[in-house]
Amino acid sequence: MAIHKTSAALRIFGPNLDFGRITRELGTLPTHTHRAGDLNRLGRPFEHDMWSLDSRLGQQASLDEHLKWLHQTLSPHYEFLRSMKHVAAVDVFLSYLSAEDQAGFEISPEAFRIFSELGIPFGVSAILGLGED
C-alpha cells in the first residue's frame, strides 16, 4: 500500500509585513506567522517576515484537492494577493512525501488555476523513498 503525505500553503514573505492587514484582506487567520530574526526549528533566524495559510484538508488529501481548497478559499482575494507581489513574495508551497521509491501525482487544470491566476510559478518539494524503518 502506497503511503503519501501532502500539504499546500499560501505564503507571503517580505520585510515589515502587516499581518493584521493580510488577515483582514484574506478573511482568514494564518496557520503560521513569523518575523525576521525569529528563530526557526534549527535555531537559525528567519530572513523575512512570513504569513502563511495551510490547506485545512490534512495530509491524506491529494495535492489537487489542496490546491482546489486554496483556490476556493482565496480566489475572492486574488486582486489583493497580486498587489502584494509589489512589496513581498507570494507563493504556494507544495509538499509531497512518499514511502515509495516510485511515486507521482497529477494536478488538474482546475487546481492549476491558482498559479496562472496569481501569476506565480509552480514548484513542488518532493521527498521519495523515505521507508518505514
N, CA, C and O atoms as a GROMACS GRO file, in nm:
protein
  532
    1MET      N    1   0.084  -0.118   0.000
    1MET     CA    2   0.000   0.000   0.000
    1MET      C    3   0.088   0.124   0.000
    1MET      O    4   0.178   0.137   0.083
    2ALA      N    5   0.062   0.215  -0.093
    2ALA     CA    6   0.140   0.339  -0.103
    2ALA      C    7   0.104   0.433   0.012
    2ALA      O    8  -0.012   0.449   0.048
    3ILE      N    9   0.206   0.493   0.066
    3ILE     CA   10   0.187   0.592   0.172
    3ILE      C   11   0.238   0.726   0.122
    3ILE      O   12   0.356   0.742   0.090
    4HIS      N   13   0.147   0.823   0.114
    4HIS     CA   14   0.182   0.957   0.068
    4HIS      C   15   0.131   1.058   0.169
    4HIS      O   16   0.023   1.041   0.227
    5LYS      N   17   0.207   1.162   0.190
    5LYS     CA   18   0.164   1.275   0.272
    5LYS      C   19   0.182   1.400   0.188
    5LYS      O   20   0.286   1.421   0.127
    6THR      N   21   0.080   1.483   0.187
    6THR     CA   22   0.083   1.603   0.106
    6THR      C   23   0.041   1.724   0.188
    6THR      O   24  -0.028   1.711   0.289
    7SER      N   25   0.082   1.840   0.142
    7SER     CA   26   0.036   1.965   0.201
    7SER      C   27   0.051   2.076   0.099
    7SER      O   28   0.127   2.064   0.003
    8ALA      N   29  -0.021   2.184   0.121
    8ALA     CA   30  -0.012   2.303   0.037
    8ALA      C   31  -0.038   2.425   0.123
    8ALA      O   32  -0.125   2.423   0.210
    9ALA      N   33   0.037   2.530   0.099
    9ALA     CA   34   0.020   2.652   0.177
    9ALA      C   35   0.046   2.775   0.092
    9ALA      O   36   0.140   2.777   0.012
   10LEU      N   37  -0.036   2.875   0.108
   10LEU     CA   38  -0.007   3.006   0.053
   10LEU      C   39   0.091   3.074   0.148
   10LEU      O   40   0.070   3.074   0.269
   11ARG      N   41   0.198   3.132   0.093
   11ARG     CA   42   0.297   3.201   0.176
   11ARG      C   43   0.320   3.340   0.121
   11ARG      O   44   0.328   3.361   0.000
   12ILE      N   45   0.332   3.435   0.212
   12ILE     CA   46   0.367   3.573   0.178
   12ILE      C   47   0.491   3.606   0.260
   12ILE      O   48   0.487   3.602   0.383
   13PHE      N   49   0.601   3.641   0.191
   13PHE     CA   50   0.728   3.674   0.255
   13PHE      C   51   0.764   3.819   0.225
   13PHE      O   52   0.737   3.869   0.115
   14GLY      N   53   0.823   3.887   0.321
   14GLY     CA   54   0.872   4.020   0.292
   14GLY      C   55   0.911   4.094   0.418
   14GLY      O   56   0.894   4.044   0.529
   15PRO      N   57   0.964   4.213   0.399
   15PRO     CA   58   1.002   4.294   0.515
   15PRO      C   59   0.882   4.367   0.574
   15PRO      O   60   0.797   4.417   0.500
   16ASN      N   61   0.876   4.372   0.703
   16ASN     CA   62   0.774   4.451   0.774
   16ASN      C   63   0.631   4.427   0.728
   16ASN      O   64   0.556   4.521   0.704
   17LEU      N   65   0.594   4.300   0.714
   17LEU     CA   66   0.458   4.267   0.671
   17LEU      C   67   0.358   4.310   0.777
   17LEU      O   68   0.382   4.298   0.897
   18ASP      N   69   0.244   4.360   0.731
   18ASP     CA   70   0.135   4.397   0.819
   18ASP      C   71   0.043   4.274   0.831
   18ASP      O   72  -0.051   4.257   0.753
   19PHE      N   73   0.072   4.189   0.930
   19PHE     CA   74  -0.003   4.064   0.946
   19PHE      C   75  -0.153   4.090   0.964
   19PHE      O   76  -0.235   4.017   0.910
   20GLY      N   77  -0.188   4.193   1.040
   20GLY     CA   78  -0.329   4.225   1.064
   20GLY      C   79  -0.401   4.258   0.934
   20GLY      O   80  -0.513   4.213   0.912
   21ARG      N   81  -0.338   4.338   0.849
   21ARG     CA   82  -0.400   4.376   0.721
   21ARG      C   83  -0.416   4.253   0.632
   21ARG      O   84  -0.521   4.234   0.571
   22ILE      N   85  -0.312   4.169   0.623
   22ILE     CA   86  -0.321   4.049   0.539
   22ILE      C   87  -0.437   3.961   0.587
   22ILE      O   88  -0.516   3.913   0.507
   23THR      N   89  -0.446   3.942   0.718
   23THR     CA   90  -0.553   3.860   0.774
   23THR      C   91  -0.690   3.919   0.742
   23THR      O   92  -0.781   3.846   0.702
   24ARG      N   93  -0.706   4.050   0.758
   24ARG     CA   94  -0.834   4.115   0.727
   24ARG      C   95  -0.868   4.103   0.579
   24ARG      O   96  -0.981   4.069   0.543
   25GLU      N   97  -0.770   4.131   0.492
   25GLU     CA   98  -0.795   4.129   0.348
   25GLU      C   99  -0.830   3.988   0.298
   25GLU      O  100  -0.914   3.973   0.210
   26LEU      N  101  -0.766   3.886   0.355
   26LEU     CA  102  -0.793   3.748   0.312
   26LEU      C  103  -0.909   3.685   0.386
   26LEU      O  104  -0.960   3.580   0.345
   27GLY      N  105  -0.953   3.747   0.495
   27GLY     CA  106  -1.070   3.698   0.567
   27GLY      C  107  -1.049   3.566   0.638
   27GLY      O  108  -1.145   3.492   0.663
   28THR      N  109  -0.924   3.535   0.671
   28THR     CA  110  -0.895   3.410   0.741
   28THR      C  111  -0.771   3.427   0.827
   28THR      O  112  -0.682   3.505   0.795
   29LEU      N  113  -0.767   3.354   0.936
   29LEU     CA  114  -0.649   3.357   1.022
   29LEU      C  115  -0.536   3.278   0.958
   29LEU      O  116  -0.560   3.178   0.891
   30PRO      N  117  -0.412   3.322   0.978
   30PRO     CA  118  -0.299   3.245   0.925
   30PRO      C  119  -0.279   3.117   1.004
   30PRO      O  120  -0.318   3.107   1.121
   31THR      N  121  -0.219   3.021   0.939
   31THR     CA  122  -0.177   2.899   1.007
   31THR      C  123  -0.047   2.923   1.082
   31THR      O  124  -0.022   2.865   1.187
   32HIS      N  125   0.036   3.012   1.024
   32HIS     CA  126   0.167   3.041   1.083
   32HIS      C  127   0.211   3.182   1.044
   32HIS      O  128   0.185   3.228   0.933
   33THR      N  129   0.277   3.248   1.137
   33THR     CA  130   0.346   3.373   1.107
   33THR      C  131   0.480   3.370   1.180
   33THR      O  132   0.495   3.305   1.283
   34HIS      N  133   0.576   3.441   1.125
   34HIS     CA  134   0.699   3.468   1.198
   34HIS      C  135   0.758   3.598   1.147
   34HIS      O  136   0.728   3.644   1.036
   35ARG      N  137   0.842   3.656   1.228
   35ARG     CA  138   0.910   3.780   1.195
   35ARG      C  139   1.056   3.752   1.162
   35ARG      O  140   1.114   3.655   1.211
   36ALA      N  141   1.112   3.838   1.079
   36ALA     CA  142   1.256   3.830   1.052
   36ALA      C  143   1.329   3.834   1.186
   36ALA      O  144   1.298   3.917   1.272
   37GLY      N  145   1.425   3.746   1.203
   37GLY     CA  146   1.500   3.741   1.327
   37GLY      C  147   1.450   3.637   1.425
   37GLY      O  148   1.527   3.590   1.509
   38ASP      N  149   1.320   3.598   1.416
   38ASP     CA  150   1.272   3.487   1.498
   38ASP      C  151   1.353   3.363   1.462
   38ASP      O  152   1.402   3.351   1.350
   39LEU      N  153   1.367   3.273   1.558
   39LEU     CA  154   1.446   3.152   1.533
   39LEU      C  155   1.359   3.040   1.477
   39LEU      O  156   1.247   3.018   1.523
   40ASN      N  157   1.412   2.968   1.377
   40ASN     CA  158   1.342   2.852   1.323
   40ASN      C  159   1.370   2.730   1.411
   40ASN      O  160   1.434   2.742   1.515
   41ARG      N  161   1.322   2.613   1.369
   41ARG     CA  162   1.340   2.490   1.449
   41ARG      C  163   1.485   2.451   1.468
   41ARG      O  164   1.518   2.378   1.562
   42LEU      N  165   1.571   2.497   1.380
   42LEU     CA  166   1.714   2.466   1.390
   42LEU      C  167   1.790   2.573   1.469
   42LEU      O  168   1.912   2.565   1.483
   43GLY      N  169   1.718   2.671   1.520
   43GLY     CA  170   1.782   2.776   1.597
   43GLY      C  171   1.843   2.886   1.512
   43GLY      O  172   1.919   2.969   1.563
   44ARG      N  173   1.811   2.887   1.384
   44ARG     CA  174   1.863   2.991   1.294
   44ARG      C  175   1.757   3.098   1.273
   44ARG      O  176   1.638   3.067   1.271
   45PRO      N  177   1.798   3.223   1.259
   45PRO     CA  178   1.699   3.330   1.240
   45PRO      C  179   1.637   3.328   1.100
   45PRO      O  180   1.705   3.304   1.001
   46PHE      N  181   1.507   3.355   1.096
   46PHE     CA  182   1.440   3.372   0.967
   46PHE      C  183   1.488   3.502   0.903
   46PHE      O  184   1.513   3.601   0.973
   47GLU      N  185   1.500   3.502   0.771
   47GLU     CA  186   1.546   3.620   0.699
   47GLU      C  187   1.434   3.722   0.674
   47GLU      O  188   1.462   3.841   0.662
   48HIS      N  189   1.309   3.675   0.666
   48HIS     CA  190   1.197   3.762   0.630
   48HIS      C  191   1.078   3.734   0.720
   48HIS      O  192   1.068   3.628   0.782
   49ASP      N  193   0.988   3.832   0.727
   49ASP     CA  194   0.858   3.807   0.787
   49ASP      C  195   0.783   3.710   0.696
   49ASP      O  196   0.807   3.707   0.575
   50MET      N  197   0.694   3.630   0.754
   50MET     CA  198   0.611   3.540   0.673
   50MET      C  199   0.473   3.525   0.735
   50MET      O  200   0.459   3.510   0.856
   51TRP      N  201   0.373   3.529   0.649
   51TRP     CA  202   0.234   3.498   0.682
   51TRP      C  203   0.198   3.381   0.593
   51TRP      O  204   0.217   3.387   0.472
   52SER      N  205   0.144   3.272   0.652
   52SER     CA  206   0.109   3.157   0.568
   52SER      C  207  -0.025   3.096   0.610
   52SER      O  208  -0.066   3.103   0.726
   53LEU      N  209  -0.090   3.036   0.511
   53LEU     CA  210  -0.217   2.967   0.530
   53LEU      C  211  -0.206   2.828   0.471
   53LEU      O  212  -0.192   2.813   0.350
   54ASP      N  213  -0.214   2.726   0.556
   54ASP     CA  214  -0.212   2.587   0.511
   54ASP      C  215  -0.352   2.544   0.469
   54ASP      O  216  -0.451   2.589   0.526
   55SER      N  217  -0.359   2.456   0.370
   55SER     CA  218  -0.484   2.388   0.338
   55SER      C  219  -0.529   2.316   0.463
   55SER      O  220  -0.448   2.260   0.536
   56ARG      N  221  -0.658   2.317   0.487
   56ARG     CA  222  -0.714   2.254   0.607
   56ARG      C  223  -0.757   2.109   0.583
   56ARG      O  224  -0.825   2.050   0.667
   57LEU      N  225  -0.718   2.051   0.469
   57LEU     CA  226  -0.768   1.917   0.433
   57LEU      C  227  -0.692   1.802   0.496
   57LEU      O  228  -0.743   1.690   0.496
   58GLY      N  229  -0.575   1.823   0.548
   58GLY     CA  230  -0.498   1.714   0.608
   58GLY      C  231  -0.405   1.648   0.508
   58GLY      O  232  -0.421   1.663   0.387
   59GLN      N  233  -0.308   1.575   0.559
   59GLN     CA  234  -0.200   1.518   0.478
   59GLN      C  235  -0.241   1.403   0.387
   59GLN      O  236  -0.164   1.364   0.300
   60GLN      N  237  -0.360   1.348   0.405
   60GLN     CA  238  -0.404   1.237   0.319
   60GLN      C  239  -0.473   1.286   0.193
   60GLN      O  240  -0.495   1.207   0.101
   61ALA      N  241  -0.508   1.414   0.187
   61ALA     CA  242  -0.570   1.470   0.066
   61ALA      C  243  -0.466   1.476  -0.046
   61ALA      O  244  -0.346   1.480  -0.019
   62SER      N  245  -0.512   1.476  -0.168
   62SER     CA  246  -0.419   1.487  -0.282
   62SER      C  247  -0.373   1.633  -0.297
   62SER      O  248  -0.438   1.725  -0.247
   63LEU      N  249  -0.262   1.652  -0.367
   63LEU     CA  250  -0.218   1.789  -0.395
   63LEU      C  251  -0.327   1.863  -0.473
   63LEU      O  252  -0.349   1.982  -0.450
   64ASP      N  253  -0.393   1.795  -0.563
   64ASP     CA  254  -0.501   1.854  -0.640
   64ASP      C  255  -0.610   1.908  -0.547
   64ASP      O  256  -0.657   2.021  -0.564
   65GLU      N  257  -0.650   1.827  -0.449
   65GLU     CA  258  -0.753   1.870  -0.354
   65GLU      C  259  -0.706   1.989  -0.271
   65GLU      O  260  -0.784   2.082  -0.248
   66HIS      N  261  -0.581   1.988  -0.226
   66HIS     CA  262  -0.527   2.102  -0.150
   66HIS      C  263  -0.532   2.230  -0.233
   66HIS      O  264  -0.574   2.335  -0.184
   67LEU      N  265  -0.490   2.221  -0.360
   67LEU     CA  266  -0.489   2.339  -0.446
   67LEU      C  267  -0.629   2.392  -0.471
   67LEU      O  268  -0.651   2.513  -0.474
   68LYS      N  269  -0.724   2.302  -0.491
   68LYS     CA  270  -0.863   2.345  -0.510
   68LYS      C  271  -0.916   2.414  -0.385
   68LYS      O  272  -0.990   2.511  -0.395
   69TRP      N  273  -0.879   2.363  -0.267
   69TRP     CA  274  -0.921   2.427  -0.142
   69TRP      C  275  -0.862   2.568  -0.132
   69TRP      O  276  -0.934   2.663  -0.100
   70LEU      N  277  -0.733   2.582  -0.159
   70LEU     CA  278  -0.671   2.715  -0.155
   70LEU      C  279  -0.735   2.808  -0.256
   70LEU      O  280  -0.763   2.924  -0.225
   71HIS      N  281  -0.760   2.759  -0.377
   71HIS     CA  282  -0.823   2.841  -0.481
   71HIS      C  283  -0.961   2.888  -0.435
   71HIS      O  284  -0.993   3.006  -0.446
   72GLN      N  285  -1.042   2.796  -0.385
   72GLN     CA  286  -1.178   2.831  -0.341
   72GLN      C  287  -1.173   2.932  -0.227
   72GLN      O  288  -1.253   3.026  -0.223
   73THR      N  289  -1.081   2.912  -0.133
   73THR     CA  290  -1.070   3.000  -0.017
   73THR      C  291  -1.017   3.138  -0.054
   73THR      O  292  -1.062   3.239   0.002
   74LEU      N  293  -0.923   3.143  -0.146
   74LEU     CA  294  -0.851   3.267  -0.172
   74LEU      C  295  -0.893   3.342  -0.298
   74LEU      O  296  -0.863   3.461  -0.311
   75SER      N  297  -0.962   3.278  -0.391
   75SER     CA  298  -0.991   3.344  -0.519
   75SER      C  299  -1.066   3.476  -0.505
   75SER      O  300  -1.043   3.565  -0.587
   76PRO      N  301  -1.154   3.495  -0.407
   76PRO     CA  302  -1.216   3.627  -0.393
   76PRO      C  303  -1.115   3.737  -0.357
   76PRO      O  304  -1.148   3.856  -0.363
   77HIS      N  305  -0.994   3.698  -0.320
   77HIS     CA  306  -0.894   3.792  -0.272
   77HIS      C  307  -0.770   3.799  -0.364
   77HIS      O  308  -0.666   3.850  -0.324
   78TYR      N  309  -0.782   3.746  -0.486
   78TYR     CA  310  -0.667   3.742  -0.576
   78TYR      C  311  -0.616   3.882  -0.611
   78TYR      O  312  -0.496   3.901  -0.628
   79GLU      N  313  -0.704   3.979  -0.623
   79GLU     CA  314  -0.658   4.116  -0.654
   79GLU      C  315  -0.563   4.164  -0.544
   79GLU      O  316  -0.458   4.221  -0.573
   80PHE      N  317  -0.602   4.143  -0.419
   80PHE     CA  318  -0.514   4.182  -0.307
   80PHE      C  319  -0.382   4.105  -0.313
   80PHE      O  320  -0.275   4.164  -0.298
   81LEU      N  321  -0.388   3.974  -0.335
   81LEU     CA  322  -0.265   3.894  -0.340
   81LEU      C  323  -0.174   3.938  -0.454
   81LEU      O  324  -0.052   3.944  -0.437
   82ARG      N  325  -0.231   3.969  -0.570
   82ARG     CA  326  -0.149   4.019  -0.681
   82ARG      C  327  -0.085   4.153  -0.644
   82ARG      O  328   0.029   4.179  -0.681
   83SER      N  329  -0.157   4.238  -0.570
   83SER     CA  330  -0.100   4.367  -0.528
   83SER      C  331   0.013   4.346  -0.428
   83SER      O  332   0.106   4.427  -0.423
   84MET      N  333   0.007   4.241  -0.349
   84MET     CA  334   0.112   4.213  -0.251
   84MET      C  335   0.244   4.178  -0.319
   84MET      O  336   0.351   4.194  -0.260
   85LYS      N  337   0.238   4.130  -0.442
   85LYS     CA  338   0.360   4.092  -0.514
   85LYS      C  339   0.452   4.210  -0.541
   85LYS      O  340   0.568   4.192  -0.578
   86HIS      N  341   0.401   4.333  -0.524
   86HIS     CA  342   0.483   4.453  -0.542
   86HIS      C  343   0.571   4.481  -0.421
   86HIS      O  344   0.671   4.552  -0.431
   87VAL      N  345   0.534   4.426  -0.305
   87VAL     CA  346   0.608   4.453  -0.181
   87VAL      C  347   0.659   4.328  -0.111
   87VAL      O  348   0.734   4.336  -0.014
   88ALA      N  349   0.617   4.211  -0.160
   88ALA     CA  350   0.653   4.084  -0.094
   88ALA      C  351   0.653   3.972  -0.198
   88ALA      O  352   0.605   3.990  -0.310
   89ALA      N  353   0.706   3.859  -0.159
   89ALA     CA  354   0.700   3.739  -0.242
   89ALA      C  355   0.573   3.662  -0.204
   89ALA      O  356   0.544   3.644  -0.086
   90VAL      N  357   0.500   3.618  -0.304
   90VAL     CA  358   0.379   3.538  -0.283
   90VAL      C  359   0.400   3.407  -0.355
   90VAL      O  360   0.432   3.406  -0.474
   91ASP      N  361   0.381   3.295  -0.284
   91ASP     CA  362   0.391   3.165  -0.350
   91ASP      C  363   0.296   3.066  -0.286
   91ASP      O  364   0.235   3.093  -0.183
   92VAL      N  365   0.285   2.951  -0.350
   92VAL     CA  366   0.212   2.837  -0.294
   92VAL      C  367   0.315   2.727  -0.278
   92VAL      O  368   0.374   2.681  -0.376
   93PHE      N  369   0.336   2.686  -0.154
   93PHE     CA  370   0.433   2.581  -0.125
   93PHE      C  371   0.361   2.447  -0.123
   93PHE      O  372   0.265   2.428  -0.048
   94LEU      N  373   0.407   2.354  -0.206
   94LEU     CA  374   0.351   2.219  -0.212
   94LEU      C  375   0.453   2.120  -0.160
   94LEU      O  376   0.572   2.130  -0.191
   95SER      N  377   0.407   2.026  -0.080
   95SER     CA  378   0.495   1.922  -0.028
   95SER      C  379   0.433   1.786  -0.060
   95SER      O  380   0.314   1.764  -0.040
   96TYR      N  381   0.518   1.695  -0.109
   96TYR     CA  382   0.475   1.559  -0.144
   96TYR      C  383   0.579   1.463  -0.087
   96TYR      O  384   0.692   1.459  -0.135
   97LEU      N  385   0.540   1.387   0.015
   97LEU     CA  386   0.629   1.289   0.075
   97LEU      C  387   0.571   1.150   0.049
   97LEU      O  388   0.450   1.129   0.062
   98SER      N  389   0.658   1.056   0.013
   98SER     CA  390   0.613   0.921  -0.017
   98SER      C  391   0.710   0.820   0.040
   98SER      O  392   0.831   0.840   0.039
   99ALA      N  393   0.656   0.710   0.090
   99ALA     CA  394   0.738   0.599   0.137
   99ALA      C  395   0.777   0.507   0.022
   99ALA      O  396   0.853   0.412   0.042
  100GLU      N  397   0.727   0.534  -0.097
  100GLU     CA  398   0.758   0.455  -0.215
  100GLU      C  399   0.879   0.514  -0.286
  100GLU      O  400   0.903   0.634  -0.279
  101ASP      N  401   0.956   0.428  -0.355
  101ASP     CA  402   1.069   0.482  -0.431
  101ASP      C  403   1.026   0.529  -0.570
  101ASP      O  404   1.101   0.598  -0.639
  102GLN      N  405   0.905   0.493  -0.611
  102GLN     CA  406   0.847   0.544  -0.735
  102GLN      C  407   0.706   0.591  -0.704
  102GLN      O  408   0.620   0.512  -0.665
  103ALA      N  409   0.684   0.718  -0.719
  103ALA     CA  410   0.554   0.775  -0.687
  103ALA      C  411   0.531   0.895  -0.777
  103ALA      O  412   0.622   0.942  -0.844
  104GLY      N  413   0.411   0.942  -0.778
  104GLY     CA  414   0.380   1.059  -0.859
  104GLY      C  415   0.245   1.116  -0.823
  104GLY      O  416   0.173   1.063  -0.738
  105PHE      N  417   0.213   1.226  -0.889
  105PHE     CA  418   0.086   1.293  -0.865
  105PHE      C  419   0.045   1.366  -0.992
  105PHE      O  420   0.127   1.388  -1.081
  106GLU      N  421  -0.081   1.403  -0.998
  106GLU     CA  422  -0.134   1.481  -1.108
  106GLU      C  423  -0.200   1.605  -1.053
  106GLU      O  424  -0.255   1.605  -0.942
  107ILE      N  425  -0.195   1.713  -1.132
  107ILE     CA  426  -0.263   1.836  -1.097
  107ILE      C  427  -0.360   1.866  -1.211
  107ILE      O  428  -0.319   1.879  -1.326
  108SER      N  429  -0.487   1.878  -1.179
  108SER     CA  430  -0.588   1.906  -1.281
  108SER      C  431  -0.578   2.052  -1.326
  108SER      O  432  -0.526   2.137  -1.254
  109PRO      N  433  -0.629   2.081  -1.445
  109PRO     CA  434  -0.629   2.220  -1.491
  109PRO      C  435  -0.703   2.313  -1.394
  109PRO      O  436  -0.663   2.428  -1.374
  110GLU      N  437  -0.811   2.263  -1.332
  110GLU     CA  438  -0.886   2.345  -1.237
  110GLU      C  439  -0.801   2.381  -1.115
  110GLU      O  440  -0.803   2.495  -1.069
  111ALA      N  441  -0.726   2.285  -1.065
  111ALA     CA  442  -0.642   2.310  -0.948
  111ALA      C  443  -0.522   2.397  -0.984
  111ALA      O  444  -0.474   2.473  -0.901
  112PHE      N  445  -0.475   2.385  -1.106
  112PHE     CA  446  -0.357   2.460  -1.151
  112PHE      C  447  -0.388   2.609  -1.167
  112PHE      O  448  -0.296   2.690  -1.174
  113ARG      N  449  -0.515   2.645  -1.173
  113ARG     CA  450  -0.557   2.784  -1.193
  113ARG      C  451  -0.494   2.879  -1.092
  113ARG      O  452  -0.464   2.993  -1.125
  114ILE      N  453  -0.474   2.834  -0.969
  114ILE     CA  454  -0.421   2.924  -0.867
  114ILE      C  455  -0.288   2.984  -0.911
  114ILE      O  456  -0.260   3.100  -0.882
  115PHE      N  457  -0.206   2.907  -0.980
  115PHE     CA  458  -0.076   2.956  -1.025
  115PHE      C  459  -0.090   3.056  -1.139
  115PHE      O  460  -0.028   3.163  -1.136
  116SER      N  461  -0.170   3.022  -1.238
  116SER     CA  462  -0.184   3.113  -1.352
  116SER      C  463  -0.260   3.239  -1.314
  116SER      O  464  -0.224   3.348  -1.360
  117GLU      N  465  -0.363   3.229  -1.231
  117GLU     CA  466  -0.442   3.347  -1.196
  117GLU      C  467  -0.366   3.442  -1.102
  117GLU      O  468  -0.390   3.562  -1.104
  118LEU      N  469  -0.276   3.387  -1.021
  118LEU     CA  470  -0.194   3.474  -0.936
  118LEU      C  471  -0.063   3.513  -1.004
  118LEU      O  472   0.007   3.603  -0.957
  119GLY      N  473  -0.030   3.446  -1.114
  119GLY     CA  474   0.094   3.477  -1.184
  119GLY      C  475   0.217   3.437  -1.103
  119GLY      O  476   0.316   3.510  -1.097
  120ILE      N  477   0.209   3.318  -1.041
  120ILE     CA  478   0.321   3.267  -0.962
  120ILE      C  479   0.368   3.134  -1.019
  120ILE      O  480   0.288   3.061  -1.078
  121PRO      N  481   0.496   3.100  -1.002
  121PRO     CA  482   0.546   2.974  -1.057
  121PRO      C  483   0.494   2.852  -0.981
  121PRO      O  484   0.456   2.860  -0.864
  122PHE      N  485   0.493   2.739  -1.051
  122PHE     CA  486   0.457   2.610  -0.994
  122PHE      C  487   0.584   2.541  -0.947
  122PHE      O  488   0.676   2.522  -1.026
  123GLY      N  489   0.589   2.502  -0.821
  123GLY     CA  490   0.703   2.429  -0.767
  123GLY      C  491   0.656   2.330  -0.662
  123GLY      O  492   0.556   2.353  -0.593
  124VAL      N  493   0.728   2.220  -0.650
  124VAL     CA  494   0.692   2.115  -0.555
  124VAL      C  495   0.816   2.070  -0.481
  124VAL      O  496   0.921   2.050  -0.542
  125SER      N  497   0.806   2.053  -0.350
  125SER     CA  498   0.910   1.989  -0.271
  125SER      C  499   0.871   1.842  -0.261
  125SER      O  500   0.771   1.809  -0.197
  126ALA      N  501   0.948   1.754  -0.322
  126ALA     CA  502   0.915   1.611  -0.324
  126ALA      C  503   1.025   1.531  -0.254
  126ALA      O  504   1.143   1.545  -0.286
  127ILE      N  505   0.984   1.447  -0.159
  127ILE     CA  506   1.076   1.357  -0.091
  127ILE      C  507   1.021   1.217  -0.111
  127ILE      O  508   0.910   1.186  -0.067
  128LEU      N  509   1.100   1.132  -0.179
  128LEU     CA  510   1.055   0.997  -0.213
  128LEU      C  511   1.143   0.893  -0.147
  128LEU      O  512   1.260   0.918  -0.119
  129GLY      N  513   1.087   0.776  -0.122
  129GLY     CA  514   1.162   0.663  -0.070
  129GLY      C  515   1.206   0.679   0.075
  129GLY      O  516   1.316   0.638   0.111
  130LEU      N  517   1.120   0.738   0.158
  130LEU     CA  518   1.152   0.757   0.298
  130LEU      C  519   1.159   0.625   0.374
  130LEU      O  520   1.236   0.611   0.470
  131GLY      N  521   1.080   0.529   0.332
  131GLY     CA  522   1.076   0.399   0.401
  131GLY      C  523   1.004   0.409   0.534
  131GLY      O  524   0.973   0.518   0.581
  132GLU      N  525   0.979   0.296   0.591
  132GLU     CA  526   0.908   0.287   0.719
  132GLU      C  527   0.998   0.233   0.829
  132GLU      O  528   0.949   0.172   0.924
  133ASP      N  529   1.128   0.255   0.818
  133ASP     CA  530   1.224   0.198   0.916
  133ASP      C  531   1.196   0.241   1.054
  133ASP      O  532   1.268   0.201   1.146
   0.00000   0.00000   0.00000
